[in-house]
Structures are given as structure tokens and as C-alpha cells.
Amino acid sequence: MGRPLKIQSYSNGSGDTSRNGVGVAIDQGFNQFANLDPKTQVIPVGMTSSEFLGVVGGANAIGGQTVASTAFPVVAITANVNGQQGSAYIITQKGSHKYLVSGEDSVYANNLTQGYTYQITNLGTGTNWTALGAGSNPTAGKIFTCTQPIGTGTGNGTAADCGQCQLVTTNAISSGQMYMTFTANGNTIYASRLTNKYIFDSSNNRYATNFFVSGESTAVTLANVAIANTAGGFTSNVASITTGQVVTVSGSAANASGTISGYVNPTNYFVISTATGNAFVLAATTGGANIVTTAGNTTGLTFTLAASTTAKSGADVATFNGNNGNMTLAQVSSYTS
């Protein structure tokens, strides 16, 4: 089954003189293959010595310090926390399918609901966090349950909705549920479970998951974009588009023969699948259903492939010998850095 998710955090009061006593990052995952004992070092086929296996959670506001980075990312998810659904990230694992998560929303202190759990994102000024239930020494990253009625808080301090969520294998979630996706062999798959080495699909098939390697792309304006079908399929002059990338569509479609249902200027879409050559499919949300289109040209519209940090599994389609024979390497679809 694998051990629970390894969670990156900062040590408290480490006294590290090289950092002037500031806490240092701990539990960042497994060593790179290059740093393992040469006598026992085994690098899986298709991976490099600079990479290493494992997945990671964490928090973006522990002690006011950001822990997420390209090398040690925080796994991003979609969650419904306190009835608020949207982008979120894993703080820590609570069980095989349960996680403590924080939303990426921002709620002012005077809008906190009594009995709900929050994570302080900005102490602000004029906010009495102690009176709201955050204890005698509130700090950014502090998780607490609001003890006062809505409208009681003052000042401009903010918090994010925070709570325990159950991982499910659908994007139709209700309060207290979350979903995440990963890619393997070019397919986007809903995850049912996550450990420090493996990710599982709804049929309990196991995939090896590793951290990501650094790499920055720049924004690219796509040329010769055409709508290929009625199911969100497009073609362009760029053949290197990958699943999970964001495409911003802007401009007026008044003179275009092809159409995008519900389009307003501008709109961000997400690449949910790619085919050979320069074909790709867009959705309105990450991992969502394809948008509805009609085939034709896109005259008047500009398609921009957003700059992004490369998330890569070392070798997306490579396999290596695991405990149960060959095992496909998988890549968690989303993360923050």
C-alpha cells in the first residue's frame, strides 16, 4: 500500500545559524537517485539521476513562509471545503482517502462563519484573531475553528476555507469531497488514493509517481488555429502542446466560421487531451468535459499557450520493474509552485 503521503513543512525554532535561526524545510521527499548509496543505487529505466520518486503535500503559509517550489511542489486539487468549491491544495494526509486541505480562496475576518475551520493567510491589521478562536499566538498558516458569529471579525486579515475532504474519482463533488487527476500513457485519470510513492486509479491499479523536474516555458501565440470538430478539438502550428496546459482565447469571433459555445473575450481553457501531430482538445476546467464547438476557422481570435512550469515524470511512458512487474510512471496533473 505504501506509506502515507510525505508532507513538506518547516521546522519550528531550528536555530539554524545559516538561516539566522529561521526554520528550515524538512521532509521534502526522497533523495535524488544520484544521492543514494552507489552500492544500492538503481535508476529506473527512463528516469535520470537528478530525479526521485514520491509525491508531496505541504502548505503555502506555514509560519508565513512559502514551501512550494518547482523542486518540491504542493499537490493541487479541486475541493469543496465549507461548501466553497474551487482550487485547493493538500496540507496533510489524514487517512488512505482523506486529506486536510486548504482552499485558495480568501475570506475577510468579518465574513468567517462560526463553527467552520480556516487557515490564516494574512494576519492583516486590526484583526483580533485570538477572539475569533485562533489562540494566543496566531500566525500565517494557523488552522483554527471560528468561535464567533459571522460579522464579529474586524480589520483586513484574511483566511482560507480549510477542512478534511474525502478523495473521490469524479469532478461532481459535494461539501467535504475533493478530486485530483494524473496522467499516464497520455490519458487523464482520476486518482482514488495517493501514497509516498504510488497513485491509484478507481480500479485500484497502481502507478509509480515521482516529483517534478524544473523547466519554464514562455507564452506562445498559436498560429493557424482551426476548430476540427464539435467536441472541442483544435489544430494549430504547434505540435508540443501537452495535457494540463492553459490556452487563453481572446478577441472577437464575429468573422470566424468556427464557433466556441459560451465563449466570452477573453477565456482560459485547459488542454485535456492531445493526439499525434498538432491536435488538442480543450475544456472549461482542468479535467472537465470538452467544450462544445463547431468546425471552421478562428478568424479574429487569438490563441495563447500560457507560460508554465514543466511538470514531468522523467519518462511519461517508460516502465520499470516494480514489486508486481512492470509499472507505468504517472504524473500528477496539477501542482502549485
KEKE-3310 file (N, C-alpha, C; in steps of 0.2 Angstrom, whole numbers, plus 5000, padded with zeros to 4 digits):
npx = (5004:5010:5018:5010:5007:5021:5024:5029:5036:5041:5053:5051:5059:5072:5084:5094:5109:5114:5103:5099:5093:5080:5067:5069:5067:5059:5057:5056:5054:5060:5077:5087:5091:5104:5110:5109:5116:5129:5132:5119:5112:5099:5093:5078:5072:5072:5072:5081:5097:5095:5082:5068:5058:5041:5028:5020:5013:5009:5010:5006:5008:5014:5020:5021:5029:5033:5032:5031:5038:5046:5054:5050:5035:5018:5004:4991:4973:4955:4943:4929:4926:4920:4908:4912:4918:4932:4949:4962:4974:4983:4986:4990:4990:4976:4971:4968:4961:4958:4961:4968:4964:4967:4958:4961:4955:4950:4945:4938:4941:4929:4919:4920:4913:4905:4910:4916:4931:4947:4961:4974:4979:4983:4988:4985:4979:4972:4964:4958:4963:4964:4952:4943:4946:4958:4968:4982:4993:4992:4997:5002:4996:4991:4979:4962:4946:4933:4926:4917:4902:4897:4902:4908:4922:4936:4945:4958:4962:4964:4958:4958:4946:4946:4948:4944:4944:4936:4944:4938:4933:4928:4922:4911:4908:4903:4901:4915:4922:4934:4944:4957:4968:4978:4991:4994:5002:4997:4984:4971:4968:4957:4962:4962:4968:4983:5000:5016:5024:5016:5002:4984:4971:4953:4951:4959:4972:4989:5001:5018:5023:5032:5042:5043:5053:5063:5058:5055:5042:5039:5026:5016:5010:4998:4997:4988:4976:4963:4946:4942:4932:4916:4918:4926:4939:4955:4967:4984:4999:5008:5016:5019:5011:5004:4995:4985:4990:4987:4976:4974:4960:4956:4949:4938:4925:4918:4920:4923:4922:4921:4915:4914:4906:4898:4908:4917:4926:4941:4944:4950:4955:4958:4969:4964:4967:4978:4983:4992:5004:4998:4986:4973:4963:4951:4945:4933:4937:4950:4953:4940:4924:4925:4924:4910:4909:4909:4915:4928:4936:4946:4946:4949:4951:4963:4975:4983:4996:4999:5012:5022:5027:5036:5029:5034:5037:5049:5050:5037:5030:5038:5042:5046:5054:5043:5036:5027:5030:5031:5029:5019:5025:5018:5011:5007:4993:4992:4999:5006:5017)
npy = (4994:5006:5020:5033:5049:5060:5074:5091:5103:5116:5117:5121:5134:5130:5135:5136:5143:5147:5151:5162:5157:5154:5143:5128:5119:5103:5085:5084:5074:5060:5056:5062:5050:5051:5054:5043:5028:5022:5009:5003:5010:5012:5016:5019:5013:5025:5036:5050:5053:5064:5064:5059:5047:5049:5058:5074:5084:5098:5116:5132:5143:5141:5147:5159:5157:5152:5136:5129:5124:5122:5111:5105:5103:5108:5098:5101:5102:5100:5105:5104:5114:5118:5121:5128:5128:5125:5129:5121:5114:5101:5099:5090:5072:5062:5050:5034:5039:5051:5069:5083:5099:5115:5128:5139:5151:5167:5174:5187:5193:5197:5190:5177:5161:5155:5140:5134:5129:5136:5143:5154:5166:5179:5190:5203:5220:5226:5215:5204:5190:5181:5182:5177:5164:5159:5156:5161:5165:5169:5165:5167:5154:5147:5135:5135:5134:5144:5153:5163:5173:5176:5192:5197:5198:5209:5222:5220:5207:5190:5174:5156:5144:5129:5111:5094:5082:5070:5060:5058:5050:5058:5073:5079:5085:5086:5095:5093:5084:5080:5081:5074:5073:5063:5059:5046:5037:5046:5047:5055:5053:5050:5051:5039:5036:5040:5038:5039:5035:5030:5031:5028:5022:5022:5008:5003:5001:5002:5015:5022:5037:5051:5066:5082:5089:5104:5117:5130:5137:5148:5160:5156:5161:5154:5149:5148:5142:5130:5125:5108:5099:5095:5093:5101:5100:5105:5111:5117:5127:5122:5108:5103:5104:5100:5090:5098:5110:5128:5137:5153:5161:5175:5190:5194:5184:5186:5186:5173:5156:5145:5140:5143:5137:5147:5156:5170:5186:5189:5171:5157:5141:5124:5111:5095:5083:5077:5073:5064:5073:5090:5091:5095:5095:5105:5110:5118:5118:5111:5094:5093:5091:5091:5106:5113:5114:5121:5116:5124:5140:5151:5165:5181:5178:5175:5164:5159:5150:5148:5153:5141:5131:5117:5101:5085:5068:5062:5051:5049:5038:5027:5012:5003:4990:4985:4980:4972:4968:4976:4993:5008:5024:5038:5055:5068:5079:5092:5106:5117:5131)
npz = (5000:5003:5012:5021:5013:5010:5019:5016:5027:5038:5050:5067:5076:5074:5075:5065:5061:5049:5043:5051:5062:5057:5053:5045:5029:5030:5028:5014:5004:4995:4992:4978:4965:4962:4974:4982:4990:4981:4980:4981:4972:4961:4946:4939:4922:4910:4918:4926:4935:4942:4946:4957:4966:4973:4981:4985:4999:5008:5014:5010:5019:5031:5045:5039:5028:5011:5005:4994:4979:4962:4963:4975:4975:4979:4980:4969:4970:4967:4977:4989:5001:5017:5010:5000:4983:4974:4968:4977:4990:4996:5013:5023:5025:5031:5031:5021:5011:5014:5017:5024:5019:5011:5004:4990:4991:4998:5013:5021:5038:5045:5038:5042:5046:5060:5068:5057:5049:5047:5038:5042:5031:5029:5042:5043:5048:5062:5065:5077:5080:5090:5097:5088:5089:5086:5095:5107:5100:5086:5069:5052:5042:5053:5058:5063:5072:5069:5082:5084:5079:5062:5055:5066:5066:5064:5055:5042:5040:5033:5028:5023:5017:5026:5029:5031:5018:5008:4996:4979:4964:4954:4945:4950:4964:4981:4997:5007:4999:4987:4972:4962:4948:4937:4924:4913:4901:4892:4895:4905:4922:4935:4952:4965:4977:4986:4990:4997:4986:4976:4966:4964:4953:4950:4949:4957:4951:4952:4950:4948:4955:4953:4959:4952:4938:4936:4925:4913:4903:4890:4886:4871:4856:4846:4830:4814:4819:4820:4821:4824:4825:4833:4846:4855:4849:4842:4830:4827:4823:4832:4839:4851:4862:4878:4889:4902:4900:4899:4888:4882:4875:4865:4859:4845:4838:4827:4813:4811:4805:4812:4829:4847:4860:4872:4873:4879:4878:4887:4888:4898:4894:4896:4891:4889:4882:4870:4853:4840:4831:4829:4836:4848:4863:4871:4887:4899:4912:4923:4919:4916:4906:4888:4878:4869:4851:4835:4819:4809:4804:4814:4813:4819:4832:4845:4850:4864:4871:4888:4898:4908:4922:4919:4922:4924:4922:4921:4912:4904:4898:4900:4908:4923:4933:4946:4962:4957:4944:4928:4929:4926:4924:4932:4932:4942:4939:4942:4951:4963:4963)
capx = (5000:5014:5017:5006:5010:5026:5022:5035:5035:5046:5054:5050:5064:5078:5091:5099:5113:5115:5097:5098:5088:5074:5065:5072:5062:5060:5053:5055:5053:5065:5083:5088:5094:5111:5112:5108:5122:5131:5131:5112:5108:5095:5089:5073:5073:5068:5072:5088:5100:5093:5075:5067:5051:5037:5023:5021:5008:5013:5006:5009:5008:5017:5025:5022:5034:5031:5036:5030:5043:5046:5058:5046:5028:5012:5000:4985:4967:4949:4939:4923:4928:4915:4903:4915:4921:4937:4956:4964:4980:4984:4991:4992:4985:4973:4969:4970:4957:4956:4966:4967:4966:4966:4956:4965:4950:4952:4939:4940:4939:4922:4915:4921:4907:4906:4910:4919:4938:4950:4969:4975:4983:4986:4986:4982:4980:4966:4960:4959:4962:4963:4945:4940:4947:4965:4973:4985:4999:4991:5002:5000:4997:4987:4972:4958:4939:4930:4921:4912:4897:4899:4902:4911:4929:4937:4952:4958:4965:4961:4959:4956:4942:4951:4945:4945:4940:4937:4946:4933:4935:4923:4923:4905:4909:4899:4904:4919:4925:4939:4947:4964:4969:4985:4992:4998:5002:4994:4977:4970:4964:4955:4965:4957:4972:4990:5005:5023:5027:5011:4995:4980:4965:4947:4951:4965:4978:4994:5006:5023:5023:5038:5042:5044:5059:5062:5058:5050:5041:5036:5020:5017:5004:4997:4995:4984:4972:4957:4942:4942:4925:4911:4919:4932:4945:4958:4973:4987:5005:5012:5015:5022:5006:5003:4989:4986:4992:4982:4976:4969:4957:4954:4947:4931:4924:4912:4921:4925:4917:4920:4912:4915:4900:4899:4915:4917:4933:4945:4943:4955:4953:4963:4971:4963:4970:4982:4984:4998:5004:4996:4979:4972:4956:4950:4939:4932:4940:4955:4950:4932:4922:4927:4919:4906:4912:4908:4921:4929:4942:4945:4947:4948:4953:4970:4975:4990:4998:5002:5019:5020:5032:5035:5028:5036:5038:5055:5048:5029:5028:5043:5041:5052:5052:5041:5035:5022:5032:5032:5024:5019:5026:5012:5012:5001:4992:4992:5003:5007:5025)
capy = (5000:5012:5024:5039:5055:5063:5081:5095:5108:5120:5115:5126:5135:5125:5138:5135:5149:5149:5155:5166:5155:5153:5136:5125:5114:5096:5080:5086:5068:5056:5059:5060:5044:5052:5054:5036:5024:5020:5001:5000:5014:5009:5022:5016:5015:5031:5042:5052:5053:5070:5064:5054:5045:5052:5064:5079:5089:5104:5121:5138:5148:5139:5152:5165:5155:5148:5130:5126:5126:5118:5105:5102:5106:5106:5095:5105:5098:5104:5103:5108:5115:5123:5122:5133:5123:5128:5126:5120:5110:5096:5101:5083:5066:5060:5043:5032:5043:5058:5074:5090:5103:5122:5132:5145:5157:5172:5176:5193:5191:5198:5185:5170:5158:5151:5133:5132:5129:5141:5143:5161:5168:5186:5192:5210:5224:5227:5209:5201:5183:5177:5182:5173:5157:5156:5155:5167:5167:5167:5166:5165:5146:5144:5132:5136:5134:5151:5153:5169:5173:5180:5199:5199:5200:5216:5223:5217:5200:5185:5166:5152:5139:5123:5106:5087:5080:5063:5059:5054:5049:5061:5080:5081:5084:5090:5098:5088:5080:5083:5076:5076:5069:5062:5057:5040:5034:5050:5048:5059:5048:5052:5047:5036:5035:5043:5037:5042:5033:5027:5034:5023:5024:5019:5001:5001:5000:5006:5019:5025:5044:5055:5073:5085:5092:5111:5119:5135:5138:5155:5161:5156:5163:5149:5151:5143:5138:5129:5120:5102:5095:5098:5091:5104:5098:5110:5110:5123:5126:5119:5101:5102:5106:5094:5089:5102:5117:5133:5141:5159:5163:5182:5193:5193:5178:5189:5184:5166:5151:5140:5144:5140:5138:5151:5160:5177:5188:5183:5165:5152:5134:5119:5106:5089:5078:5078:5067:5064:5080:5096:5091:5095:5096:5110:5110:5124:5117:5106:5088:5093:5089:5095:5112:5112:5119:5119:5116:5130:5144:5155:5172:5186:5175:5174:5158:5160:5145:5151:5151:5137:5127:5110:5095:5080:5062:5059:5047:5048:5031:5022:5007:5000:4984:4986:4974:4967:4968:4982:4998:5014:5030:5043:5062:5072:5084:5099:5107:5124:5132)
capz = (5000:5003:5017:5019:5009:5014:5019:5017:5031:5041:5057:5072:5081:5072:5077:5060:5061:5042:5041:5056:5066:5054:5052:5038:5026:5032:5025:5007:5000:4994:4989:4971:4964:4962:4981:4985:4991:4975:4980:4980:4968:4955:4942:4934:4915:4908:4923:4926:4942:4946:4948:4963:4967:4979:4980:4991:5001:5011:5015:5007:5023:5037:5048:5034:5023:5006:5005:4987:4974:4957:4965:4980:4974:4983:4975:4969:4969:4967:4984:4991:5008:5020:5005:4994:4979:4969:4968:4984:4990:5001:5018:5026:5024:5037:5030:5015:5006:5017:5017:5026:5013:5011:4998:4988:4992:5003:5016:5026:5045:5046:5035:5044:5049:5067:5068:5051:5050:5042:5039:5041:5025:5030:5048:5041:5053:5066:5066:5083:5078:5096:5099:5083:5090:5083:5100:5109:5096:5079:5064:5045:5042:5058:5057:5068:5071:5071:5088:5084:5074:5056:5056:5073:5065:5062:5051:5035:5040:5028:5029:5018:5020:5027:5032:5029:5012:5005:4989:4975:4957:4949:4946:4953:4971:4986:5003:5011:4994:4983:4967:4958:4942:4935:4918:4912:4894:4888:4897:4911:4926:4942:4957:4971:4983:4985:4995:4996:4980:4972:4965:4962:4949:4953:4949:4962:4948:4955:4946:4952:4954:4956:4959:4945:4937:4934:4917:4912:4896:4889:4882:4864:4852:4842:4823:4810:4823:4817:4825:4820:4826:4838:4853:4857:4845:4838:4827:4826:4821:4837:4840:4858:4867:4882:4893:4908:4899:4898:4882:4883:4869:4866:4853:4843:4833:4823:4807:4811:4803:4818:4835:4853:4864:4878:4873:4880:4877:4885:4892:4898:4893:4898:4887:4892:4879:4864:4848:4836:4827:4832:4838:4855:4865:4876:4892:4903:4918:4922:4919:4914:4899:4882:4877:4863:4846:4828:4815:4805:4805:4820:4811:4824:4839:4846:4855:4868:4876:4893:4901:4914:4924:4916:4926:4920:4926:4919:4906:4905:4895:4902:4914:4927:4937:4952:4966:4954:4937:4925:4932:4922:4928:4931:4933:4945:4934:4944:4957:4964:4965)
cpx = (5004:5013:5013:5010:5015:5024:5028:5032:5041:5047:5053:5056:5070:5084:5096:5103:5114:5109:5095:5092:5081:5073:5067:5067:5064:5055:5051:5054:5059:5072:5083:5092:5102:5114:5111:5115:5123:5131:5124:5108:5105:5091:5084:5074:5069:5068:5080:5090:5097:5086:5074:5060:5048:5033:5023:5015:5012:5008:5009:5010:5010:5022:5026:5026:5031:5035:5036:5035:5043:5049:5054:5039:5023:5007:4993:4979:4961:4945:4933:4924:4923:4909:4905:4919:4926:4944:4958:4971:4980:4989:4994:4987:4983:4971:4970:4966:4955:4962:4964:4969:4964:4964:4961:4960:4953:4946:4941:4937:4932:4917:4916:4914:4908:4905:4914:4927:4941:4958:4970:4980:4986:4984:4983:4983:4973:4962:4962:4958:4961:4956:4941:4941:4954:4970:4977:4991:4997:4996:4999:5001:4993:4981:4968:4951:4936:4925:4916:4907:4899:4898:4905:4919:4930:4944:4952:4962:4961:4962:4956:4952:4947:4947:4947:4941:4941:4939:4941:4935:4930:4924:4916:4905:4904:4904:4908:4922:4930:4941:4953:4964:4977:4985:4996:4997:4997:4987:4977:4965:4963:4959:4960:4961:4979:4994:5011:5026:5022:5005:4991:4974:4959:4946:4956:4971:4983:4999:5011:5023:5029:5038:5043:5051:5058:5062:5053:5049:5039:5030:5021:5010:5004:4995:4992:4979:4965:4953:4940:4935:4921:4912:4925:4939:4948:4964:4977:4994:5010:5011:5017:5017:5004:4997:4990:4988:4986:4982:4971:4967:4955:4952:4940:4930:4919:4914:4924:4920:4916:4918:4914:4909:4901:4905:4913:4925:4935:4942:4949:4952:4959:4963:4969:4965:4973:4982:4990:4998:5002:4989:4978:4965:4955:4944:4939:4936:4945:4952:4943:4931:4924:4921:4915:4908:4908:4914:4922:4935:4941:4947:4945:4950:4960:4970:4983:4991:5002:5008:5017:5027:5031:5035:5029:5038:5044:5054:5041:5027:5032:5040:5047:5049:5050:5040:5031:5024:5032:5027:5025:5021:5020:5015:5006:5000:4993:4996:5004:5015:5026)
cpy = (5006:5016:5030:5045:5058:5071:5086:5101:5111:5118:5121:5128:5131:5128:5138:5142:5151:5152:5160:5164:5153:5146:5134:5120:5107:5092:5082:5080:5064:5059:5057:5054:5045:5052:5048:5033:5021:5012:4999:5005:5011:5014:5018:5018:5021:5037:5044:5052:5059:5070:5059:5053:5048:5057:5068:5083:5095:5110:5128:5144:5146:5144:5158:5163:5151:5142:5127:5128:5121:5111:5101:5105:5104:5104:5099:5100:5103:5101:5107:5108:5120:5125:5127:5128:5127:5125:5126:5116:5106:5099:5094:5078:5063:5053:5041:5036:5050:5062:5080:5095:5110:5125:5137:5151:5162:5175:5182:5190:5192:5194:5178:5167:5154:5144:5130:5133:5133:5140:5151:5162:5174:5188:5199:5214:5225:5221:5205:5193:5178:5177:5178:5165:5154:5156:5161:5169:5165:5169:5164:5157:5143:5141:5132:5135:5141:5150:5158:5170:5177:5187:5201:5201:5207:5216:5220:5210:5195:5178:5162:5146:5133:5118:5099:5085:5073:5064:5055:5054:5052:5069:5083:5080:5088:5092:5092:5083:5084:5078:5079:5071:5068:5059:5051:5038:5039:5051:5052:5054:5051:5048:5045:5036:5038:5041:5041:5040:5031:5032:5029:5026:5021:5012:4998:4999:5005:5009:5022:5032:5047:5062:5076:5088:5100:5112:5124:5136:5146:5155:5160:5157:5158:5152:5146:5139:5137:5124:5114:5098:5099:5097:5094:5103:5104:5108:5117:5122:5123:5112:5099:5103:5099:5095:5094:5109:5122:5137:5147:5161:5170:5185:5192:5188:5180:5186:5177:5161:5146:5144:5140:5142:5142:5155:5167:5180:5191:5177:5160:5145:5130:5113:5099:5083:5080:5072:5068:5071:5086:5097:5091:5096:5100:5109:5117:5124:5111:5099:5087:5091:5093:5101:5110:5117:5117:5120:5122:5134:5148:5162:5177:5184:5174:5169:5158:5154:5148:5149:5146:5134:5120:5105:5089:5074:5058:5055:5045:5041:5026:5017:5005:4994:4986:4980:4969:4968:4975:4987:5005:5020:5035:5050:5065:5078:5091:5100:5115:5125:5139)
cpz = (5000:5009:5016:5016:5013:5013:5020:5022:5034:5048:5061:5076:5080:5075:5072:5059:5054:5039:5046:5061:5064:5053:5045:5036:5028:5028:5018:5002:4999:4991:4982:4970:4964:4969:4985:4986:4984:4974:4979:4975:4962:4952:4938:4927:4913:4912:4923:4934:4946:4948:4954:4963:4973:4976:4986:4992:5004:5013:5013:5012:5030:5040:5043:5028:5018:5005:4998:4983:4968:4959:4970:4980:4979:4978:4975:4967:4968:4973:4985:4999:5011:5015:4999:4990:4974:4970:4976:4984:4996:5007:5021:5024:5031:5037:5023:5009:5009:5018:5021:5021:5014:5004:4996:4988:4997:5006:5022:5033:5047:5043:5037:5048:5055:5066:5062:5053:5045:5043:5037:5036:5026:5037:5048:5047:5056:5067:5073:5082:5084:5098:5094:5084:5088:5088:5102:5105:5089:5074:5057:5044:5047:5056:5063:5067:5073:5077:5089:5079:5068:5058:5062:5071:5062:5058:5045:5034:5036:5030:5024:5021:5020:5030:5029:5024:5010:4998:4985:4968:4952:4950:4949:4960:4975:4992:5006:5006:4990:4977:4964:4952:4941:4928:4917:4905:4890:4890:4904:4915:4933:4947:4963:4977:4981:4991:4993:4990:4975:4971:4962:4958:4953:4953:4953:4958:4951:4950:4950:4950:4957:4956:4952:4944:4934:4926:4916:4905:4896:4885:4875:4861:4846:4835:4819:4814:4820:4821:4821:4820:4831:4845:4856:4855:4841:4835:4827:4823:4826:4839:4847:4863:4871:4887:4900:4906:4898:4892:4883:4876:4870:4859:4851:4838:4828:4816:4806:4809:4808:4824:4841:4858:4870:4878:4875:4880:4884:4889:4892:4898:4895:4893:4891:4888:4872:4859:4845:4832:4831:4834:4845:4857:4871:4881:4896:4909:4918:4923:4918:4907:4894:4881:4870:4857:4839:4823:4810:4807:4811:4819:4817:4831:4839:4852:4858:4872:4882:4895:4907:4916:4922:4922:4923:4925:4924:4913:4907:4903:4897:4908:4917:4931:4944:4956:4962:4946:4935:4928:4928:4927:4927:4934:4936:4940:4936:4951:4957:4965:4965)
residu = (MET:GLY:ARG:PRO:LEU:LYS:ILE:GLN:SER:TYR:SER:ASN:GLY:SER:GLY:ASP:THR:SER:ARG:ASN:GLY:VAL:GLY:VAL:ALA:ILE:ASP:GLN:GLY:PHE:ASN:GLN:PHE:ALA:ASN:LEU:ASP:PRO:LYS:THR:GLN:VAL:ILE:PRO:VAL:GLY:MET:THR:SER:SER:GLU:PHE:LEU:GLY:VAL:VAL:GLY:GLY:ALA:ASN:ALA:ILE:GLY:GLY:GLN:THR:VAL:ALA:SER:THR:ALA:PHE:PRO:VAL:VAL:ALA:ILE:THR:ALA:ASN:VAL:ASN:GLY:GLN:GLN:GLY:SER:ALA:TYR:ILE:ILE:THR:GLN:LYS:GLY:SER:HIS:LYS:TYR:LEU:VAL:SER:GLY:GLU:ASP:SER:VAL:TYR:ALA:ASN:ASN:LEU:THR:GLN:GLY:TYR:THR:TYR:GLN:ILE:THR:ASN:LEU:GLY:THR:GLY:THR:ASN:TRP:THR:ALA:LEU:GLY:ALA:GLY:SER:ASN:PRO:THR:ALA:GLY:LYS:ILE:PHE:THR:CYS:THR:GLN:PRO:ILE:GLY:THR:GLY:THR:GLY:ASN:GLY:THR:ALA:ALA:ASP:CYS:GLY:GLN:CYS:GLN:LEU:VAL:THR:THR:ASN:ALA:ILE:SER:SER:GLY:GLN:MET:TYR:MET:THR:PHE:THR:ALA:ASN:GLY:ASN:THR:ILE:TYR:ALA:SER:ARG:LEU:THR:ASN:LYS:TYR:ILE:PHE:ASP:SER:SER:ASN:ASN:ARG:TYR:ALA:THR:ASN:PHE:PHE:VAL:SER:GLY:GLU:SER:THR:ALA:VAL:THR:LEU:ALA:ASN:VAL:ALA:ILE:ALA:ASN:THR:ALA:GLY:GLY:PHE:THR:SER:ASN:VAL:ALA:SER:ILE:THR:THR:GLY:GLN:VAL:VAL:THR:VAL:SER:GLY:SER:ALA:ALA:ASN:ALA:SER:GLY:THR:ILE:SER:GLY:TYR:VAL:ASN:PRO:THR:ASN:TYR:PHE:VAL:ILE:SER:THR:ALA:THR:GLY:ASN:ALA:PHE:VAL:LEU:ALA:ALA:THR:THR:GLY:GLY:ALA:ASN:ILE:VAL:THR:THR:ALA:GLY:ASN:THR:THR:GLY:LEU:THR:PHE:THR:LEU:ALA:ALA:SER:THR:THR:ALA:LYS:SER:GLY:ALA:ASP:VAL:ALA:THR:PHE:ASN:GLY:ASN:ASN:GLY:ASN:MET:THR:LEU:ALA:GLN:VAL:SER:SER:TYR:THR:SER)
# end
